[in-house]
């Protein structure tokens, strides 16, 4: 039973309509991460943590966190005490996916904080349903407004610990067309921080 969740995920990885790289798992890191999160490998999140350092989806556009890998933190490293949410993935533009419980007695769902609107939105999907959607082709529609011609090669050349900073930024009127802005790779942690700071200043966080 412990392998059933990973076998489902592996099948989706193999059939994905875009490239998916399964980063190698570090068994010690994975075990520590599972213990901190109090998860078993029967859950999809637990299976990802136990069996991968993370999943790199669609030329590196989306980085789903697992047990941790060089350049990519483990899920447990993203825990913020008292915040009530667990970051489970980053995208190359500095967006975040977090699993959180919006209300007591309601099952946790995945929320997205994107650089185009700087606000958390509830995707109304549990972790397993969200990951299945990401692996079966939902990225193209989800990120339609944040991509530009030739993005695949540009994104694939960015390191795991980097994201793409755009200027003017995507939340401005001038930055909506990503093909017309200035883009450069910067550290992903720095990019995420820039978006959060902007959200606080604009009062959307």
C-alpha positions as CSV (number, residue, x, y, z in Angstrom):
1,X,0.0,0.0,0.0
2,X,2.9,2.3,0.7
3,X,4.0,2.2,-2.9
4,X,0.5,2.8,-4.4
5,X,0.6,6.6,-4.3
6,X,4.1,6.7,-6.0
7,X,3.1,4.2,-8.6
8,X,0.1,6.4,-9.6
9,X,2.4,9.5,-9.7
10,X,5.0,7.6,-11.7
11,X,2.5,6.6,-14.3
12,X,1.4,10.2,-14.7
13,X,5.0,11.4,-15.0
14,X,5.6,8.8,-17.7
15,X,2.5,9.9,-19.6
16,X,2.9,13.7,-19.1
17,X,2.5,15.8,-22.3
18,X,5.7,17.8,-21.4
19,X,9.1,16.8,-19.9
20,X,9.1,15.9,-16.2
21,X,12.3,15.2,-14.4
22,X,12.2,13.2,-11.2
23,X,15.1,14.5,-9.1
24,X,16.9,11.7,-7.2
25,X,15.8,11.2,-3.6
26,X,18.1,11.3,-0.6
27,X,16.7,8.7,1.8
28,X,17.9,10.4,5.0
29,X,16.6,13.8,3.9
30,X,13.3,12.2,2.8
31,X,12.9,10.3,6.1
32,X,13.6,13.5,8.1
33,X,11.1,15.5,6.0
34,X,8.4,12.9,6.4
35,X,8.9,12.8,10.1
36,X,8.6,16.6,10.4
37,X,5.5,16.7,8.2
38,X,4.0,13.6,10.0
39,X,3.1,12.1,6.6
40,X,3.1,8.5,5.3
41,X,3.9,7.5,1.7
42,X,0.3,6.5,1.3
43,X,-0.4,10.2,0.7
44,X,0.6,11.8,-2.6
45,X,2.7,14.5,-0.8
46,X,4.3,11.8,1.3
47,X,5.1,9.8,-1.8
48,X,6.7,12.7,-3.6
49,X,8.8,13.5,-0.5
50,X,9.9,9.9,0.0
51,X,10.6,9.1,-3.7
52,X,12.0,12.2,-5.1
53,X,14.2,15.3,-4.4
54,X,11.4,17.1,-6.3
55,X,9.7,17.1,-9.7
56,X,10.9,19.5,-12.4
57,X,8.0,20.0,-14.8
58,X,7.7,21.5,-18.3
59,X,11.3,22.5,-19.1
60,X,11.8,23.6,-15.5
61,X,8.8,26.0,-15.4
62,X,7.3,24.3,-12.3
63,X,9.4,22.9,-9.5
64,X,7.4,20.6,-7.2
65,X,9.1,20.2,-3.8
66,X,10.0,16.8,-2.6
67,X,12.6,15.6,-0.1
68,X,15.1,18.2,-1.2
69,X,17.9,18.3,-3.8
70,X,20.8,20.6,-4.7
71,X,19.3,23.9,-5.5
72,X,15.7,22.9,-4.5
73,X,14.6,22.9,-0.8
74,X,12.6,20.1,0.7
75,X,9.0,20.6,1.6
76,X,9.7,20.7,5.3
77,X,12.2,23.5,4.8
78,X,9.4,25.7,3.6
79,X,7.3,25.4,6.7
80,X,6.5,28.7,8.4
81,X,5.4,28.2,12.0
82,X,2.0,29.7,12.6
83,X,1.4,30.6,9.0
84,X,-1.0,27.8,8.4
85,X,0.4,27.0,5.0
86,X,3.0,24.7,3.5
87,X,4.7,25.7,0.2
88,X,4.7,22.7,-2.1
89,X,6.0,24.2,-5.3
90,X,7.5,27.2,-7.0
91,X,7.4,28.3,-10.6
92,X,10.1,30.0,-12.6
93,X,8.4,33.4,-12.4
94,X,8.5,33.4,-8.6
95,X,4.9,32.1,-8.1
96,X,4.2,29.8,-5.1
97,X,1.8,26.9,-4.6
98,X,0.9,26.3,-0.9
99,X,-1.2,23.7,0.7
100,X,-3.3,25.3,3.4
101,X,-6.5,24.9,5.4
102,X,-8.6,28.0,4.9
103,X,-11.1,27.1,7.6
104,X,-11.2,24.6,10.5
105,X,-12.8,21.3,9.7
106,X,-12.4,22.0,5.9
107,X,-9.9,19.8,4.0
108,X,-6.7,21.7,3.0
109,X,-6.5,22.9,-0.6
110,X,-3.7,24.2,-2.8
111,X,-3.6,28.0,-3.2
112,X,-1.5,29.9,-5.7
113,X,0.3,33.2,-5.2
114,X,1.2,34.6,-8.7
115,X,3.4,37.5,-9.9
116,X,0.6,38.9,-12.1
117,X,-1.8,39.7,-9.3
118,X,0.2,39.3,-6.0
119,X,-2.6,37.6,-4.1
120,X,-3.3,34.1,-2.9
121,X,-6.1,32.3,-4.8
122,X,-7.7,29.1,-3.7
123,X,-7.5,26.5,-6.5
124,X,-10.1,24.4,-4.7
125,X,-8.0,21.2,-5.3
126,X,-6.5,18.9,-2.7
127,X,-2.8,18.2,-3.2
128,X,-3.3,14.9,-5.2
129,X,-5.8,16.5,-7.5
130,X,-3.6,19.5,-8.0
131,X,-0.5,17.4,-8.8
132,X,-2.5,15.3,-11.2
133,X,-3.6,18.4,-13.0
134,X,0.0,19.7,-13.2
135,X,1.2,16.4,-14.6
136,X,-1.6,15.9,-17.2
137,X,-1.4,19.2,-19.1
138,X,-3.0,21.9,-17.0
139,X,0.2,24.1,-17.0
140,X,-0.4,25.4,-20.5
141,X,-3.7,26.9,-19.7
142,X,-2.8,28.0,-16.2
143,X,0.2,30.0,-17.3
144,X,-1.1,31.2,-20.7
145,X,-0.7,34.9,-19.7
146,X,2.8,34.5,-18.3
147,X,4.6,32.9,-21.3
148,X,6.3,34.3,-24.3
149,X,7.6,32.9,-27.6
150,X,10.7,30.8,-27.0
151,X,10.2,30.5,-23.3
152,X,11.1,26.8,-23.3
153,X,14.8,27.3,-24.1
154,X,15.1,30.3,-21.8
155,X,13.5,28.6,-18.8
156,X,15.4,25.3,-19.4
157,X,18.7,27.3,-19.1
158,X,17.8,28.6,-15.6
159,X,19.3,26.8,-12.6
160,X,17.0,25.1,-10.1
161,X,17.7,27.8,-7.5
162,X,16.9,30.6,-9.9
163,X,13.8,32.2,-11.4
164,X,13.2,34.8,-14.1
165,X,12.8,38.4,-13.0
166,X,10.9,40.6,-15.4
167,X,11.0,44.4,-15.7
168,X,8.5,46.0,-15.7
169,X,7.1,43.3,-13.4
170,X,4.0,41.2,-14.4
171,X,1.7,42.9,-11.9
172,X,2.1,46.3,-13.7
173,X,0.2,47.3,-16.8
174,X,3.4,47.7,-18.7
175,X,4.6,44.3,-17.7
176,X,1.6,42.2,-18.9
177,X,3.3,41.3,-22.2
178,X,6.2,39.1,-21.1
179,X,7.6,39.1,-24.6
180,X,8.2,42.8,-24.4
181,X,9.9,43.1,-21.0
182,X,13.4,42.8,-19.8
183,X,14.0,39.3,-18.3
184,X,17.0,38.0,-16.4
185,X,17.7,35.1,-14.0
186,X,18.0,35.8,-10.3
187,X,18.0,33.7,-7.2
188,X,14.5,32.2,-6.8
189,X,14.4,33.0,-3.1
190,X,15.1,36.7,-3.9
191,X,12.4,36.7,-6.6
192,X,9.8,35.3,-4.3
193,X,10.8,37.9,-1.7
194,X,10.5,40.7,-4.2
195,X,6.9,39.6,-5.1
196,X,5.9,39.4,-1.4
197,X,7.4,42.8,-0.6
198,X,5.5,44.3,-3.5
199,X,2.2,42.6,-2.3
200,X,2.7,44.0,1.2
201,X,3.3,47.5,-0.2
202,X,0.2,47.3,-2.4
203,X,-1.9,45.9,0.4
204,X,-2.8,42.6,-1.4
205,X,-1.0,40.3,1.0
